[in-house]
Amino acid sequence: MASAIDTQKQIDVYPTRLTKPGQIEPRPHPVVWGRWEGPLNASAIRGYDDRGYHVNQAVLAPSEIEAVLSEVDVVTRRLGDDQRVIRESSSGDVRSVFAVHELSDLIAEICDRDELAGVARQILGDDVYIHQCRVNLKPGFAGGPFYWHSDFETWHAEDGMPAPRALSVSLALTPNYEFNGPLMIVPGSHRRFIPCVGATPESYHRQSLESYRPPFGTPEETDVAALADELGVDLVTGPAGSALYFDSNCLHASAGNISPYPRSNLFVVFNARSNALAEPFAGTAPRPRYLAQRDG
């Protein structure tokens, strides 16, 4: 009798971490899984379905932004060298803090709001749970880049997420200008799947989080260039308090920040409960819970 892992590999429609470059394939799953009733209107849902992302303004009030930034500072100082804190390899500045919704009642309450969890339920057509929650900090003069990648490729290969029935909400805690390392998205790339090359080493997750260009889970430059030439690249900017909702399979990246102005964002990843994590499709051990919650 085949094991659960063997069966899973046989039905994997998103093969990745290959021995040699593979083909960019069309996505066999839908983008919008729900019936479109919810916080977003029909026009916003159509735009999300087409481009792979949507932006809302003024989701957080100025007083809430100040409170969240204060909470992040307190949590970061309290954690010290905890594994949930990722630092810049060059400067030692904090790059990311994971599982912040479990460390702050305020952040947990914000994640549960209709403007976040409600939108996720609407688009994913299911009850949802938080797969991952983090703050990404790009201090002025020192914030490092995040290289081109699809989140779903990593979550599929290293966490065992079966399908791209997940989305991220990025809440701007500072203004996201054109010049301080905002997110770049290839619009429409969410409808393609780009496999990556290279078997994933065990206990690799820490290196991948600290690296500006991870050696595994990174698409080929030729694939990135081909999609960018065909579909273009959108630079997503907005004031503090705005929210970017984007599909888990979007090809995206962000440049480093050498401007004087920090760029800080709260990221909340929602996964459909029917899309619960299984064994990692890359054949490695599951990543730590703060990177991939398995009991949501």
C-alpha positions in Angstrom: 0.0 0.0 0.0 1.4 3.5 -0.9 2.1 5.8 2.0 0.4 9.2 2.3 3.6 10.9 1.1 3.8 8.6 -2.0 0.1 9.3 -2.9 0.7 13.0 -2.4 3.6 13.1 -4.7 1.6 11.2 -7.4 -1.1 13.9 -7.4 1.2 16.9 -7.1 0.2 19.4 -9.8 2.9 21.9 -8.7 6.2 20.0 -9.0 9.2 22.0 -7.9 12.7 21.9 -6.5 13.7 20.0 -9.7 17.0 18.7 -10.9 16.9 21.0 -13.9 14.8 24.0 -15.0 11.2 23.1 -15.8 8.5 24.8 -17.8 6.3 27.7 -16.5 2.9 26.0 -16.2 -0.6 27.4 -16.1 -2.3 27.3 -12.7 -5.0 24.6 -12.6 -6.8 26.1 -9.6 -9.0 29.2 -9.4 -7.9 32.5 -7.9 -11.3 33.6 -6.4 -12.9 30.6 -4.7 -15.8 32.3 -3.1 -19.2 33.7 -4.3 -17.9 37.3 -4.2 -20.1 38.6 -1.3 -18.1 40.2 1.4 -16.1 43.3 2.3 -14.8 43.9 -1.2 -17.1 45.0 -4.0 -17.4 43.2 -7.3 -15.0 45.5 -9.1 -12.3 45.0 -6.5 -12.8 41.2 -6.7 -12.5 41.3 -10.5 -9.3 43.3 -10.3 -7.8 40.8 -7.8 -8.8 37.9 -10.0 -7.2 39.6 -13.0 -4.0 41.1 -11.5 -3.5 39.0 -8.4 -3.7 41.8 -6.0 -5.8 44.7 -4.6 -5.0 47.8 -2.5 -7.3 49.5 0.1 -6.5 52.8 1.7 -6.9 53.7 5.4 -7.5 50.2 6.8 -5.6 51.3 10.0 -6.0 54.6 11.7 -2.9 56.7 12.6 -3.4 55.9 16.3 -3.5 52.2 15.5 -0.4 52.4 13.4 1.5 54.1 16.3 0.2 51.4 18.7 1.3 48.6 16.5 4.8 50.0 15.9 5.1 50.4 19.7 4.0 46.8 20.2 6.5 45.6 17.6 9.3 47.5 19.4 8.4 46.0 22.7 8.1 42.5 21.3 11.4 42.7 19.5 13.3 43.9 22.5 11.7 41.2 24.7 12.6 38.4 22.2 16.2 39.3 21.9 18.0 36.5 20.1 14.9 34.3 19.9 14.6 32.2 16.7 11.5 34.2 15.6 13.7 37.3 15.1 15.6 37.4 11.8 18.4 39.9 11.4 20.1 41.5 8.5 23.3 39.6 7.7 25.2 42.8 6.9 24.2 45.1 9.8 22.5 43.0 12.5 19.4 45.1 12.3 16.1 43.3 12.7 14.8 42.1 9.3 11.7 40.2 10.3 9.8 39.1 13.4 7.6 36.1 13.1 4.4 35.0 14.9 3.7 38.5 16.1 0.0 37.8 16.4 0.8 35.3 19.2 2.9 37.9 21.0 0.5 40.9 20.8 -3.2 41.0 21.6 -3.5 44.2 19.5 -2.0 42.6 16.4 -4.1 39.4 16.9 -7.3 41.6 17.1 -6.3 43.4 13.9 -5.7 40.2 12.1 -9.2 39.0 13.0 -11.0 42.1 11.6 -13.3 41.9 8.6 -10.9 44.1 6.6 -8.3 41.3 6.8 -9.8 37.9 7.8 -13.2 38.8 6.2 -11.6 39.6 2.9 -9.6 36.3 3.0 -12.8 34.4 3.6 -14.5 36.2 0.8 -11.8 35.5 -1.8 -10.9 32.0 -0.6 -14.5 30.9 -0.2 -13.8 29.1 3.1 -13.1 29.7 6.8 -9.5 30.7 7.2 -6.6 30.5 9.7 -3.3 32.3 10.0 -0.6 30.3 8.3 2.1 32.9 9.1 2.3 36.4 10.6 5.3 38.6 10.5 6.6 42.1 10.6 9.2 43.0 7.9 11.3 46.0 8.8 13.4 47.9 6.4 15.2 50.6 8.3 16.5 53.6 6.4 20.0 53.2 4.9 20.1 49.5 5.9 17.1 47.5 4.9 18.0 44.6 2.6 16.1 43.3 -0.4 13.8 40.3 -0.7 14.5 38.5 -4.0 12.0 37.4 -6.6 9.9 34.5 -5.5 6.4 33.0 -5.2 5.3 32.4 -1.6 3.2 29.4 -2.7 6.2 27.7 -4.2 7.9 27.8 -0.8 4.8 26.9 1.2 4.1 24.0 -1.2 7.6 22.6 -1.2 8.7 23.2 2.4 5.3 23.4 4.3 3.1 21.0 2.4 0.4 23.5 1.3 -1.5 21.5 -1.4 -3.0 24.4 -3.5 -2.6 28.2 -3.8 -5.8 28.7 -1.8 -4.1 31.3 0.4 -3.4 35.0 0.3 -1.3 37.6 2.1 -2.4 41.0 3.5 0.4 43.5 3.8 -0.5 46.4 6.1 1.8 49.5 5.7 3.0 50.7 9.1 5.1 53.4 7.4 4.6 55.0 4.0 5.6 52.7 1.2 7.3 55.2 -1.2 8.8 54.4 -4.7 12.3 54.8 -3.2 12.3 52.9 0.1 11.9 49.3 -1.1 8.2 48.8 -1.8 6.8 45.6 -3.2 7.1 44.8 -6.9 4.5 42.4 -8.3 4.3 40.9 -11.8 0.6 41.4 -12.4 -1.1 38.2 -13.7 1.8 36.0 -12.7 -0.4 34.4 -10.1 -2.0 32.4 -13.0 1.4 30.7 -13.8 3.5 28.4 -11.7 7.2 28.7 -11.9 9.1 25.6 -10.6 12.5 26.1 -8.9 15.7 24.1 -9.2 17.6 22.3 -6.5 16.8 19.8 -3.7 16.1 21.6 -0.5 18.7 20.8 2.3 17.4 19.9 5.7 17.2 22.7 8.3 17.6 25.2 5.5 14.8 27.6 6.6 17.1 29.9 8.7 19.5 30.5 5.8 16.7 31.2 3.4 15.2 33.9 5.7 18.6 35.6 6.2 19.7 35.5 2.6 19.0 38.3 0.2 18.9 35.8 -2.7 18.2 32.3 -1.3 19.9 29.5 -3.3 16.8 27.4 -3.2 13.2 28.4 -3.9 14.3 31.1 -6.2 13.1 31.1 -9.8 15.4 31.2 -12.8 16.3 34.8 -13.9 15.1 33.8 -17.5 11.7 32.9 -16.1 11.4 36.2 -14.2 12.5 38.2 -17.2 10.1 36.3 -19.5 7.1 37.0 -17.3 8.1 40.6 -16.7 8.5 41.2 -20.4 5.1 39.8 -21.1 3.1 41.1 -18.1 5.1 44.1 -16.8 6.0 45.0 -13.2 3.8 47.0 -10.8 5.3 49.0 -8.0 2.9 48.9 -5.1 3.1 52.1 -3.0 0.7 53.6 -0.5 0.4 55.6 2.8 0.8 54.2 6.2 -2.4 52.3 7.1 -3.1 51.0 3.6 -3.5 47.3 2.9 -2.3 45.2 0.0 -4.0 41.9 -0.6 -2.2 39.5 -2.9 -2.5 36.0 -4.1 0.0 33.4 -2.7 1.3 32.6 -6.2 2.2 36.1 -7.2 5.8 36.6 -8.4 7.1 39.4 -6.3 10.2 41.0 -4.8 11.4 44.2 -3.1 14.6 46.2 -3.4 16.8 47.2 -0.6 16.2 50.5 1.2 19.1 53.0 1.1 16.7 56.0 1.5 16.5 57.8 4.9 13.0 56.6 5.4 12.0 53.2 7.0 9.6 50.9 5.3 7.8 48.6 7.8 4.9 46.3 7.0 2.8 43.8 8.9 2.2 40.6 6.8 -0.7 38.3 7.6 -1.0 35.1 5.6 -4.4 33.4 5.6 -4.9 29.8 4.4 -8.2 28.1 3.7 -9.0 25.5 6.3 -9.8 23.0 3.5 -6.2 23.6 2.3 -4.6 22.3 5.5 -0.9 21.5 5.4 0.3 18.0 4.6 3.8 16.6 4.3 6.2 19.0 2.6 6.2 18.3 -1.2 10.0 18.7 -1.3 10.4 15.8 1.0 12.0 17.7 3.9 10.9 17.9 7.5 8.2 20.5 8.2 9.4 24.0 9.1 8.9 25.4 12.6 5.5 26.4 13.6 6.3 30.1 13.7 6.9 29.9 9.9 4.1 27.5 9.1 1.2 27.0 11.5 0.0 23.4 11.1 -2.8 23.4 13.8 -4.8 26.3 12.7 
